[in-house]
């Protein structure tokens, strides 16, 4: 078929117009694709960052507390920054004892276990006045079940062999299996030693940091003024003899308490879940929860020793007795 010159021009013009439309459509599609690809690339990068910062575990810091607000103001932002640098997912739970009884650190930790998020598969029993400063002190999930970070030789004050106070990491599963901590220890001291015996009798392995390059003077900052913060060492009734052995009567399963208030605090960027806790005291079982006006403990001290005795053996040449 022969085309006239005019018809040829029309055909060529149609082809050119069609090509222009196709090229325009292709360019628009590529721009959209590039935008989507850039967005997806950014999303993937963010997802990888989240994976890098989260190993599937999460720790709830359980902080027993009463009237230590100055220490808390320093503790919260410090521990957040410390754990963020280690990429450790965490929550900070402060259990404020709001009743009129003597301080009971162990019962507050039991309450913290019960109240804290189930997203946490392990907890850190953490003193508010003990701040880690050595980055090699890892708060990672304790694969063996329990890890004592403020170990003898690292804690600024205590160094006897069976000491597990200060900062202690333990899986939720094991804490529940040993029925938590004893509720009998009102006032200062020995609740950690009783917990050590619980763990030992349950054959729980307690890990400790290896060589991290620091010691008693420079692993932690200990924010404690012993002159302003007097420890409650009072003993009344027959408290000494009735708290020197492994407690098989009380624990996580027998704890009685109520929460009167829950608050979310923000302290220099650190979120703190602050709970007012009112503990219950069985006056028949532990009348020493209130020693005001009570007879001092003058019972002869039972010095016998067996596997249930929780009072630590301390070499006096190295440290004072607890």
Phi and psi in degrees as GROMACS dihedral restraints (atoms count N, CA, C in turn):
[ dihedral_restraints ]
;  ai    aj    ak    al  type     phi  dphi    fc
    3     4     5     6     1   -92.0    20    10
    4     5     6     7     1   130.9    20    10
    6     7     8     9     1  -103.7    20    10
    7     8     9    10     1   144.4    20    10
    9    10    11    12     1   -75.1    20    10
   10    11    12    13     1   158.4    20    10
   12    13    14    15     1   -53.5    20    10
   13    14    15    16     1   -35.1    20    10
   15    16    17    18     1   -67.4    20    10
   16    17    18    19     1   -40.5    20    10
   18    19    20    21     1   -67.6    20    10
   19    20    21    22     1   -38.3    20    10
   21    22    23    24     1   -59.5    20    10
   22    23    24    25     1   -43.2    20    10
   24    25    26    27     1   -61.0    20    10
   25    26    27    28     1   -41.2    20    10
   27    28    29    30     1   -64.1    20    10
   28    29    30    31     1   -41.7    20    10
   30    31    32    33     1   -63.5    20    10
   31    32    33    34     1   -45.6    20    10
   33    34    35    36     1   -61.4    20    10
   34    35    36    37     1   -39.4    20    10
   36    37    38    39     1   -63.8    20    10
   37    38    39    40     1   -41.0    20    10
   39    40    41    42     1   -63.4    20    10
   40    41    42    43     1   -41.8    20    10
   42    43    44    45     1   -62.7    20    10
   43    44    45    46     1   -43.8    20    10
   45    46    47    48     1   -62.3    20    10
   46    47    48    49     1   -45.2    20    10
   48    49    50    51     1   -61.9    20    10
   49    50    51    52     1   -42.4    20    10
   51    52    53    54     1   -62.8    20    10
   52    53    54    55     1   -42.6    20    10
   54    55    56    57     1   -63.1    20    10
   55    56    57    58     1   -40.9    20    10
   57    58    59    60     1   -61.4    20    10
   58    59    60    61     1   -44.9    20    10
   60    61    62    63     1   -61.9    20    10
   61    62    63    64     1   -43.5    20    10
   63    64    65    66     1   -63.8    20    10
   64    65    66    67     1   -44.7    20    10
   66    67    68    69     1   -62.4    20    10
   67    68    69    70     1   -42.7    20    10
   69    70    71    72     1   -61.2    20    10
   70    71    72    73     1   -44.0    20    10
   72    73    74    75     1   -63.1    20    10
   73    74    75    76     1   -41.9    20    10
   75    76    77    78     1   -63.5    20    10
   76    77    78    79     1   -43.0    20    10
   78    79    80    81     1   -62.4    20    10
   79    80    81    82     1   -44.9    20    10
   81    82    83    84     1   -61.1    20    10
   82    83    84    85     1   -40.3    20    10
   84    85    86    87     1   -65.0    20    10
   85    86    87    88     1   -40.2    20    10
   87    88    89    90     1   -66.1    20    10
   88    89    90    91     1   -39.9    20    10
   90    91    92    93     1   -61.0    20    10
   91    92    93    94     1   -43.9    20    10
   93    94    95    96     1   -63.7    20    10
   94    95    96    97     1   -41.5    20    10
   96    97    98    99     1   -63.2    20    10
   97    98    99   100     1   -44.5    20    10
   99   100   101   102     1   -60.8    20    10
  100   101   102   103     1   -42.2    20    10
  102   103   104   105     1   -61.7    20    10
  103   104   105   106     1   -45.7    20    10
  105   106   107   108     1   -64.9    20    10
  106   107   108   109     1   -41.4    20    10
  108   109   110   111     1   -63.0    20    10
  109   110   111   112     1   -41.1    20    10
  111   112   113   114     1   -62.9    20    10
  112   113   114   115     1   -43.4    20    10
  114   115   116   117     1   -62.8    20    10
  115   116   117   118     1   -45.0    20    10
  117   118   119   120     1   -65.2    20    10
  118   119   120   121     1   -37.6    20    10
  120   121   122   123     1   -62.3    20    10
  121   122   123   124     1   -42.9    20    10
  123   124   125   126     1   -62.9    20    10
  124   125   126   127     1   -41.5    20    10
  126   127   128   129     1   -63.8    20    10
  127   128   129   130     1   -42.5    20    10
  129   130   131   132     1   -62.1    20    10
  130   131   132   133     1   -42.4    20    10
  132   133   134   135     1   -60.5    20    10
  133   134   135   136     1   -44.0    20    10
  135   136   137   138     1   -63.9    20    10
  136   137   138   139     1   -39.8    20    10
  138   139   140   141     1   -64.0    20    10
  139   140   141   142     1   -41.3    20    10
  141   142   143   144     1   -63.2    20    10
  142   143   144   145     1   -36.4    20    10
  144   145   146   147     1   -64.0    20    10
  145   146   147   148     1   -40.6    20    10
  147   148   149   150     1   -63.4    20    10
  148   149   150   151     1   -43.1    20    10
  150   151   152   153     1   -61.7    20    10
  151   152   153   154     1   -40.6    20    10
  153   154   155   156     1   -63.2    20    10
  154   155   156   157     1   -33.2    20    10
  156   157   158   159     1   -90.9    20    10
  157   158   159   160     1    -0.2    20    10
  159   160   161   162     1  -142.8    20    10
  160   161   162   163     1   118.4    20    10
  162   163   164   165     1   -99.4    20    10
  163   164   165   166     1    14.7    20    10
  165   166   167   168     1    94.7    20    10
  166   167   168   169     1    -8.0    20    10
  168   169   170   171     1  -111.3    20    10
  169   170   171   172     1   157.8    20    10
  171   172   173   174     1  -147.6    20    10
  172   173   174   175     1   136.7    20    10
  174   175   176   177     1  -109.8    20    10
  175   176   177   178     1   136.6    20    10
  177   178   179   180     1  -100.9    20    10
  178   179   180   181     1   118.5    20    10
  180   181   182   183     1   -80.9    20    10
  181   182   183   184     1   119.4    20    10
  183   184   185   186     1  -102.5    20    10
  184   185   186   187     1   112.8    20    10
  186   187   188   189     1  -115.0    20    10
  187   188   189   190     1   103.7    20    10
  189   190   191   192     1   -67.0    20    10
  190   191   192   193     1   139.2    20    10
  192   193   194   195     1  -150.5    20    10
  193   194   195   196     1   143.4    20    10
  195   196   197   198     1  -163.1    20    10
  196   197   198   199     1   119.7    20    10
  198   199   200   201     1    53.7    20    10
  199   200   201   202     1    42.7    20    10
  201   202   203   204     1  -125.7    20    10
  202   203   204   205     1    47.9    20    10
  204   205   206   207     1   -66.9    20    10
  205   206   207   208     1   -36.7    20    10
  207   208   209   210     1   -62.5    20    10
  208   209   210   211     1   -42.8    20    10
  210   211   212   213     1   -64.9    20    10
  211   212   213   214     1   -39.4    20    10
  213   214   215   216     1   -63.7    20    10
  214   215   216   217     1   -38.8    20    10
  216   217   218   219     1   -61.1    20    10
  217   218   219   220     1   -30.4    20    10
  219   220   221   222     1   -87.3    20    10
  220   221   222   223     1   -37.9    20    10
  222   223   224   225     1   -64.3    20    10
  223   224   225   226     1   -50.2    20    10
  225   226   227   228     1   -58.2    20    10
  226   227   228   229     1   -54.6    20    10
  228   229   230   231     1   -67.7    20    10
  229   230   231   232     1   -30.6    20    10
  231   232   233   234     1   -65.6    20    10
  232   233   234   235     1   -49.7    20    10
  234   235   236   237     1   -70.6    20    10
  235   236   237   238     1   -32.5    20    10
  237   238   239   240     1   -62.0    20    10
  238   239   240   241     1   -48.6    20    10
  240   241   242   243     1   -63.1    20    10
  241   242   243   244     1   -40.0    20    10
  243   244   245   246     1   -62.4    20    10
  244   245   246   247     1   -46.8    20    10
  246   247   248   249     1   -75.1    20    10
  247   248   249   250     1   -33.7    20    10
  249   250   251   252     1   -61.4    20    10
  250   251   252   253     1   -40.4    20    10
  252   253   254   255     1   -64.4    20    10
  253   254   255   256     1   -27.7    20    10
  255   256   257   258     1   -91.2    20    10
  256   257   258   259     1    -0.1    20    10
  258   259   260   261     1    58.2    20    10
  259   260   261   262     1    40.3    20    10
  261   262   263   264     1  -100.5    20    10
  262   263   264   265     1   115.6    20    10
  264   265   266   267     1   -66.7    20    10
  265   266   267   268     1   133.7    20    10
  267   268   269   270     1  -155.3    20    10
  268   269   270   271     1   162.7    20    10
  270   271   272   273     1  -134.7    20    10
  271   272   273   274     1   147.8    20    10
  273   274   275   276     1  -109.4    20    10
  274   275   276   277     1   118.8    20    10
  276   277   278   279     1  -117.8    20    10
  277   278   279   280     1   120.2    20    10
  279   280   281   282     1  -108.2    20    10
  280   281   282   283     1   121.8    20    10
  282   283   284   285     1  -103.3    20    10
  283   284   285   286     1   101.7    20    10
  285   286   287   288     1   -91.4    20    10
  286   287   288   289     1   115.9    20    10
  288   289   290   291     1   -75.0    20    10
  289   290   291   292     1   111.4    20    10
  291   292   293   294     1  -107.0    20    10
  292   293   294   295     1     3.9    20    10
  294   295   296   297     1   -88.1    20    10
  295   296   297   298     1  -176.7    20    10
  297   298   299   300     1   -98.1    20    10
  298   299   300   301     1     6.9    20    10
  300   301   302   303     1   -82.7    20    10
  301   302   303   304     1   170.2    20    10
  303   304   305   306     1   -65.1    20    10
  304   305   306   307     1   156.1    20    10
  306   307   308   309     1   -62.1    20    10
  307   308   309   310     1   134.3    20    10
  309   310   311   312     1  -129.6    20    10
  310   311   312   313     1    90.9    20    10
  312   313   314   315     1   -60.7    20    10
  313   314   315   316     1   -44.5    20    10
  315   316   317   318     1   -65.3    20    10
  316   317   318   319     1   -42.3    20    10
  318   319   320   321     1   -65.1    20    10
  319   320   321   322     1   -35.4    20    10
  321   322   323   324     1   -66.0    20    10
  322   323   324   325     1   -37.7    20    10
  324   325   326   327     1   -65.9    20    10
  325   326   327   328     1   -41.5    20    10
  327   328   329   330     1   -58.3    20    10
  328   329   330   331     1   -44.6    20    10
  330   331   332   333     1   -63.7    20    10
  331   332   333   334     1   -39.1    20    10
  333   334   335   336     1   -62.2    20    10
  334   335   336   337     1   -40.3    20    10
  336   337   338   339     1   -59.2    20    10
  337   338   339   340     1   -45.7    20    10
  339   340   341   342     1   -68.6    20    10
  340   341   342   343     1   -37.6    20    10
  342   343   344   345     1   -87.6    20    10
  343   344   345   346     1   -26.0    20    10
  345   346   347   348     1   -72.9    20    10
  346   347   348   349     1   165.7    20    10
  348   349   350   351     1   -63.9    20    10
  349   350   351   352     1   136.7    20    10
  351   352   353   354     1   -74.7    20    10
  352   353   354   355     1    -6.9    20    10
  354   355   356   357     1   -67.1    20    10
  355   356   357   358     1   -21.6    20    10
  357   358   359   360     1   -85.2    20    10
  358   359   360   361     1   120.4    20    10
  360   361   362   363     1   -94.0    20    10
  361   362   363   364     1    -1.1    20    10
  363   364   365   366     1  -149.0    20    10
  364   365   366   367     1   159.5    20    10
  366   367   368   369     1  -121.9    20    10
  367   368   369   370     1   156.7    20    10
  369   370   371   372     1  -119.9    20    10
  370   371   372   373     1   110.2    20    10
  372   373   374   375     1   -74.6    20    10
  373   374   375   376     1   112.6    20    10
  375   376   377   378     1  -131.9    20    10
  376   377   378   379     1   121.4    20    10
  378   379   380   381     1   -69.1    20    10
  379   380   381   382     1   140.4    20    10
  381   382   383   384     1   -73.4    20    10
  382   383   384   385     1   -18.5    20    10
  384   385   386   387     1  -100.2    20    10
  385   386   387   388     1    10.8    20    10
  387   388   389   390     1  -118.4    20    10
  388   389   390   391     1   109.0    20    10
  390   391   392   393     1  -109.9    20    10
  391   392   393   394     1   121.0    20    10
  393   394   395   396     1   -70.3    20    10
  394   395   396   397     1   139.1    20    10
  396   397   398   399     1  -124.6    20    10
  397   398   399   400     1   -13.2    20    10
  399   400   401   402     1   -94.1    20    10
  400   401   402   403     1   117.3    20    10
  402   403   404   405     1   -66.3    20    10
  403   404   405   406     1   -14.2    20    10
  405   406   407   408     1   -81.4    20    10
  406   407   408   409     1    -2.8    20    10
  408   409   410   411     1   -85.1    20    10
  409   410   411   412     1    98.6    20    10
  411   412   413   414     1   -89.8    20    10
  412   413   414   415     1   134.4    20    10
  414   415   416   417     1   -98.3    20    10
  415   416   417   418     1    27.6    20    10
  417   418   419   420     1   -68.0    20    10
  418   419   420   421     1   164.3    20    10
  420   421   422   423     1   -55.9    20    10
  421   422   423   424     1   128.3    20    10
  423   424   425   426     1   -77.2    20    10
  424   425   426   427     1    97.4    20    10
  426   427   428   429     1   -59.7    20    10
  427   428   429   430     1   -31.6    20    10
  429   430   431   432     1   -85.6    20    10
  430   431   432   433     1    -3.4    20    10
  432   433   434   435     1   112.6    20    10
  433   434   435   436     1   -35.6    20    10
  435   436   437   438     1  -148.7    20    10
  436   437   438   439     1   143.5    20    10
  438   439   440   441     1  -144.6    20    10
  439   440   441   442     1   122.5    20    10
  441   442   443   444     1   -98.4    20    10
  442   443   444   445     1   107.7    20    10
  444   445   446   447     1   -77.3    20    10
  445   446   447   448     1   -41.5    20    10
  447   448   449   450     1   -89.2    20    10
  448   449   450   451     1    61.8    20    10
  450   451   452   453     1   -73.1    20    10
  451   452   453   454     1   162.1    20    10
  453   454   455   456     1   -54.0    20    10
  454   455   456   457     1   134.0    20    10
  456   457   458   459     1    95.9    20    10
  457   458   459   460     1   -14.9    20    10
  459   460   461   462     1  -117.9    20    10
  460   461   462   463     1   -38.2    20    10
  462   463   464   465     1   -63.9    20    10
  463   464   465   466     1   137.0    20    10
  465   466   467   468     1   -66.8    20    10
  466   467   468   469     1   -13.6    20    10
  468   469   470   471     1  -125.3    20    10
  469   470   471   472     1   -46.5    20    10
  471   472   473   474     1  -102.5    20    10
  472   473   474   475     1   136.4    20    10
  474   475   476   477     1  -143.5    20    10
  475   476   477   478     1    19.1    20    10
  477   478   479   480     1   -76.7    20    10
  478   479   480   481     1   154.7    20    10
  480   481   482   483     1   -57.9    20    10
  481   482   483   484     1   -37.8    20    10
  483   484   485   486     1   -95.6    20    10
  484   485   486   487     1    10.3    20    10
  486   487   488   489     1   -67.5    20    10
  487   488   489   490     1   129.2    20    10
  489   490   491   492     1  -133.9    20    10
  490   491   492   493     1    24.0    20    10
  492   493   494   495     1   -84.7    20    10
  493   494   495   496     1  -179.2    20    10
  495   496   497   498     1    90.2    20    10
  496   497   498   499     1   -85.1    20    10
  498   499   500   501     1  -135.4    20    10
  499   500   501   502     1   116.5    20    10
  501   502   503   504     1  -135.0    20    10
  502   503   504   505     1   121.7    20    10
  504   505   506   507     1   -99.1    20    10
  505   506   507   508     1   135.8    20    10
  507   508   509   510     1  -152.8    20    10
  508   509   510   511     1   144.0    20    10
  510   511   512   513     1   -70.3    20    10
  511   512   513   514     1   151.9    20    10
  513   514   515   516     1   -59.3    20    10
  514   515   516   517     1   -38.7    20    10
  516   517   518   519     1   -60.6    20    10
  517   518   519   520     1   -45.8    20    10
  519   520   521   522     1   -73.2    20    10
  520   521   522   523     1   -39.3    20    10
  522   523   524   525     1   -58.1    20    10
  523   524   525   526     1   -42.1    20    10
  525   526   527   528     1   -69.8    20    10
  526   527   528   529     1   -38.4    20    10
  528   529   530   531     1   -62.1    20    10
  529   530   531   532     1   -33.1    20    10
  531   532   533   534     1   -94.3    20    10
  532   533   534   535     1     9.8    20    10
  534   535   536   537     1    63.2    20    10
  535   536   537   538     1    37.4    20    10
  537   538   539   540     1    61.1    20    10
  538   539   540   541     1  -142.2    20    10
  540   541   542   543     1  -111.0    20    10
  541   542   543   544     1   161.9    20    10
  543   544   545   546     1   -69.0    20    10
  544   545   546   547     1   145.7    20    10
  546   547   548   549     1   -98.8    20    10
  547   548   549   550     1     9.5    20    10
  549   550   551   552     1   -87.6    20    10
  550   551   552   553     1    -7.5    20    10
  552   553   554   555     1   -98.5    20    10
  553   554   555   556     1    88.0    20    10
  555   556   557   558     1   -94.8    20    10
  556   557   558   559     1   135.3    20    10
  558   559   560   561     1    95.0    20    10
  559   560   561   562     1  -166.5    20    10
  561   562   563   564     1   -97.3    20    10
  562   563   564   565     1   134.8    20    10
  564   565   566   567     1    99.8    20    10
  565   566   567   568     1   154.9    20    10
  567   568   569   570     1    79.7    20    10
  568   569   570   571     1   -16.2    20    10
  570   571   572   573     1   -63.5    20    10
  571   572   573   574     1   -35.0    20    10
  573   574   575   576     1   -68.1    20    10
  574   575   576   577     1   -37.6    20    10
  576   577   578   579     1   -67.5    20    10
  577   578   579   580     1   -37.0    20    10
  579   580   581   582     1   -66.3    20    10
  580   581   582   583     1   -39.1    20    10
  582   583   584   585     1   -65.8    20    10
  583   584   585   586     1   -36.9    20    10
  585   586   587   588     1   -58.6    20    10
  586   587   588   589     1   -43.8    20    10
  588   589   590   591     1   -65.9    20    10
  589   590   591   592     1   -38.9    20    10
  591   592   593   594     1   -57.2    20    10
  592   593   594   595     1   -47.6    20    10
  594   595   596   597     1   -66.9    20    10
  595   596   597   598     1   -41.9    20    10
  597   598   599   600     1   -62.6    20    10
  598   599   600   601     1   -43.6    20    10
  600   601   602   603     1   -71.1    20    10
  601   602   603   604     1   -18.8    20    10
  603   604   605   606     1   -93.6    20    10
  604   605   606   607     1     5.0    20    10
  606   607   608   609     1    59.9    20    10
  607   608   609   610     1    37.2    20    10
  609   610   611   612     1   -86.3    20    10
  610   611   612   613     1   126.3    20    10
  612   613   614   615     1   -78.7    20    10
  613   614   615   616     1   130.1    20    10
  615   616   617   618     1  -107.5    20    10
  616   617   618   619     1   114.3    20    10
  618   619   620   621     1   -84.8    20    10
  619   620   621   622     1   159.5    20    10
  621   622   623   624     1  -142.5    20    10
  622   623   624   625     1   155.1    20    10
  624   625   626   627     1   -60.6    20    10
  625   626   627   628     1   149.0    20    10
  627   628   629   630     1   -83.4    20    10
  628   629   630   631     1  -147.4    20    10
  630   631   632   633     1   -76.5    20    10
  631   632   633   634     1   113.5    20    10
  633   634   635   636     1  -116.2    20    10
  634   635   636   637     1     6.2    20    10
  636   637   638   639     1    85.9    20    10
  637   638   639   640     1     2.5    20    10
  639   640   641   642     1  -134.2    20    10
  640   641   642   643     1   170.7    20    10
  642   643   644   645     1  -135.3    20    10
  643   644   645   646     1  -147.6    20    10
  645   646   647   648     1   -63.8    20    10
  646   647   648   649     1   -30.6    20    10
  648   649   650   651     1   -91.5    20    10
  649   650   651   652     1   -16.3    20    10
  651   652   653   654     1  -139.7    20    10
  652   653   654   655     1    17.6    20    10
  654   655   656   657     1   -91.0    20    10
  655   656   657   658     1   -34.2    20    10
  657   658   659   660     1  -131.6    20    10
  658   659   660   661     1   157.1    20    10
  660   661   662   663     1  -102.2    20    10
  661   662   663   664     1   120.5    20    10
  663   664   665   666     1  -101.6    20    10
  664   665   666   667     1   105.7    20    10
  666   667   668   669     1   -92.3    20    10
  667   668   669   670     1    72.3    20    10
  669   670   671   672     1  -139.5    20    10
  670   671   672   673     1   123.0    20    10
  672   673   674   675     1  -105.1    20    10
  673   674   675   676     1   103.4    20    10
  675   676   677   678     1   -65.7    20    10
  676   677   678   679     1   -21.0    20    10
  678   679   680   681     1   -77.6    20    10
  679   680   681   682     1   -38.8    20    10
  681   682   683   684     1   -86.4    20    10
  682   683   684   685     1   -29.4    20    10
  684   685   686   687     1  -110.0    20    10
  685   686   687   688     1    82.0    20    10
  687   688   689   690     1   -72.3    20    10
  688   689   690   691     1   129.8    20    10
  690   691   692   693     1   -79.1    20    10
  691   692   693   694     1   144.2    20    10
  693   694   695   696     1   -85.4    20    10
  694   695   696   697     1    89.1    20    10
  696   697   698   699     1   -95.8    20    10
  697   698   699   700     1     7.5    20    10
  699   700   701   702     1   -62.6    20    10
  700   701   702   703     1   141.4    20    10
  702   703   704   705     1  -126.2    20    10
  703   704   705   706     1   127.5    20    10
  705   706   707   708     1  -132.6    20    10
  706   707   708   709     1   168.1    20    10
  708   709   710   711     1    54.0    20    10
  709   710   711   712     1  -133.2    20    10
  711   712   713   714     1  -113.2    20    10
  712   713   714   715     1    43.7    20    10
  714   715   716   717     1   -60.2    20    10
  715   716   717   718     1   -42.6    20    10
  717   718   719   720     1   -61.6    20    10
  718   719   720   721     1   -50.6    20    10
  720   721   722   723     1   -71.0    20    10
  721   722   723   724     1   -30.3    20    10
  723   724   725   726     1   -85.0    20    10
  724   725   726   727     1    -1.6    20    10
  726   727   728   729     1  -123.4    20    10
  727   728   729   730     1    15.3    20    10
  729   730   731   732     1   -96.6    20    10
  730   731   732   733     1    -0.4    20    10
  732   733   734   735     1  -125.4    20    10
  733   734   735   736     1   160.3    20    10
  735   736   737   738     1   -49.8    20    10
  736   737   738   739     1   129.3    20    10
  738   739   740   741     1   -90.7    20    10
  739   740   741   742     1   116.5    20    10
  741   742   743   744     1  -108.8    20    10
  742   743   744   745     1    11.2    20    10
  744   745   746   747     1  -101.3    20    10
  745   746   747   748     1   -33.9    20    10
  747   748   749   750     1  -126.6    20    10
  748   749   750   751     1   161.7    20    10
  750   751   752   753     1   171.2    20    10
  751   752   753   754     1  -157.7    20    10
  753   754   755   756     1   -56.7    20    10
  754   755   756   757     1   -39.6    20    10
  756   757   758   759     1   -75.6    20    10
  757   758   759   760     1   -16.9    20    10
  759   760   761   762     1  -107.7    20    10
  760   761   762   763     1    -0.2    20    10
  762   763   764   765     1   -62.0    20    10
  763   764   765   766     1   132.5    20    10
  765   766   767   768     1  -121.2    20    10
  766   767   768   769     1   125.7    20    10
  768   769   770   771     1  -162.8    20    10
  769   770   771   772     1   171.0    20    10
  771   772   773   774     1  -142.7    20    10
  772   773   774   775     1   153.6    20    10
  774   775   776   777     1  -105.4    20    10
  775   776   777   778     1   120.4    20    10
  777   778   779   780     1   -92.2    20    10
  778   779   780   781     1   -22.2    20    10
  780   781   782   783     1  -159.8    20    10
  781   782   783   784     1   141.4    20    10
  783   784   785   786     1  -124.0    20    10
  784   785   786   787     1   130.7    20    10
  786   787   788   789     1  -134.1    20    10
  787   788   789   790     1   144.7    20    10
  789   790   791   792     1  -101.4    20    10
  790   791   792   793     1   114.1    20    10
  792   793   794   795     1  -102.5    20    10
  793   794   795   796     1   148.8    20    10
  795   796   797   798     1  -118.8    20    10
  796   797   798   799     1   115.7    20    10
  798   799   800   801     1  -118.7    20    10
  799   800   801   802     1   102.9    20    10
  801   802   803   804     1    49.5    20    10
  802   803   804   805     1    45.0    20    10
  804   805   806   807     1    89.4    20    10
  805   806   807   808     1    -7.2    20    10
  807   808   809   810     1   -96.7    20    10
  808   809   810   811     1   127.1    20    10
  810   811   812   813     1   -86.2    20    10
  811   812   813   814     1   127.8    20    10
  813   814   815   816     1  -124.0    20    10
  814   815   816   817     1   126.7    20    10
  816   817   818   819     1   -91.2    20    10
  817   818   819   820     1   110.7    20    10
  819   820   821   822     1  -109.6    20    10
  820   821   822   823     1   117.0    20    10
  822   823   824   825     1  -116.5    20    10
  823   824   825   826     1   129.7    20    10
  825   826   827   828     1   -86.6    20    10
  826   827   828   829     1   116.5    20    10
  828   829   830   831     1  -111.0    20    10
  829   830   831   832     1   132.5    20    10
  831   832   833   834     1  -114.2    20    10
  832   833   834   835     1   109.5    20    10
  834   835   836   837     1   -82.8    20    10
  835   836   837   838     1   151.9    20    10
  837   838   839   840     1  -101.8    20    10
  838   839   840   841     1   139.5    20    10
  840   841   842   843     1  -116.6    20    10
  841   842   843   844     1   126.2    20    10
  843   844   845   846     1   -85.3    20    10
  844   845   846   847     1   102.2    20    10
  846   847   848   849     1   -65.4    20    10
  847   848   849   850     1   -21.8    20    10
  849   850   851   852     1   -76.9    20    10
  850   851   852   853     1   -31.2    20    10
  852   853   854   855     1   -90.9    20    10
  853   854   855   856     1   -44.3    20    10
  855   856   857   858     1  -134.2    20    10
  856   857   858   859     1    72.6    20    10
  858   859   860   861     1   -63.4    20    10
  859   860   861   862     1   -15.8    20    10
  861   862   863   864     1   -76.6    20    10
  862   863   864   865     1     8.1    20    10
  864   865   866   867     1   -66.9    20    10
  865   866   867   868     1   -16.6    20    10
  867   868   869   870     1  -143.3    20    10
  868   869   870   871     1   108.5    20    10
  870   871   872   873     1   -95.9    20    10
  871   872   873   874     1     1.8    20    10
  873   874   875   876     1   -63.1    20    10
  874   875   876   877     1   119.1    20    10
  876   877   878   879     1    74.5    20    10
  877   878   879   880     1     3.8    20    10
  879   880   881   882     1   -86.5    20    10
  880   881   882   883     1   155.6    20    10
  882   883   884   885     1   -68.5    20    10
  883   884   885   886     1   134.7    20    10
  885   886   887   888     1   -65.0    20    10
  886   887   888   889     1   154.0    20    10
  888   889   890   891     1   -75.6    20    10
  889   890   891   892     1   108.1    20    10
  891   892   893   894     1  -117.8    20    10
  892   893   894   895     1    12.9    20    10
  894   895   896   897     1   -65.4    20    10
  895   896   897   898     1   142.4    20    10
  897   898   899   900     1   -58.2    20    10
  898   899   900   901     1   133.9    20    10
  900   901   902   903     1   -73.9    20    10
  901   902   903   904     1   128.3    20    10
  903   904   905   906     1   -74.7    20    10
  904   905   906   907     1   114.9    20    10
  906   907   908   909     1  -105.6    20    10
  907   908   909   910     1     7.7    20    10
  909   910   911   912     1   -69.6    20    10
  910   911   912   913     1   153.9    20    10
  912   913   914   915     1  -129.6    20    10
  913   914   915   916     1   140.0    20    10
  915   916   917   918     1  -153.0    20    10
  916   917   918   919     1  -174.4    20    10
  918   919   920   921     1   -66.2    20    10
  919   920   921   922     1   -17.9    20    10
  921   922   923   924     1   -90.4    20    10
  922   923   924   925     1   -11.1    20    10
  924   925   926   927     1   -69.6    20    10
  925   926   927   928     1   129.6    20    10
  927   928   929   930     1  -103.4    20    10
  928   929   930   931     1   -14.1    20    10
  930   931   932   933     1   -65.8    20    10
  931   932   933   934     1   122.6    20    10
  933   934   935   936     1   -70.2    20    10
  934   935   936   937     1   150.8    20    10
  936   937   938   939     1   -90.1    20    10
  937   938   939   940     1   118.3    20    10
  939   940   941   942     1  -119.4    20    10
  940   941   942   943     1   130.1    20    10
  942   943   944   945     1   -76.2    20    10
  943   944   945   946     1   111.1    20    10
  945   946   947   948     1   -64.4    20    10
  946   947   948   949     1   -20.7    20    10
  948   949   950   951     1   -70.6    20    10
  949   950   951   952     1   -16.9    20    10
  951   952   953   954     1  -107.5    20    10
  952   953   954   955     1   -34.1    20    10
  954   955   956   957     1  -156.3    20    10
  955   956   957   958     1   164.5    20    10
  957   958   959   960     1   -77.1    20    10
  958   959   960   961     1   153.2    20    10
  960   961   962   963     1   -68.6    20    10
  961   962   963   964     1   154.3    20    10
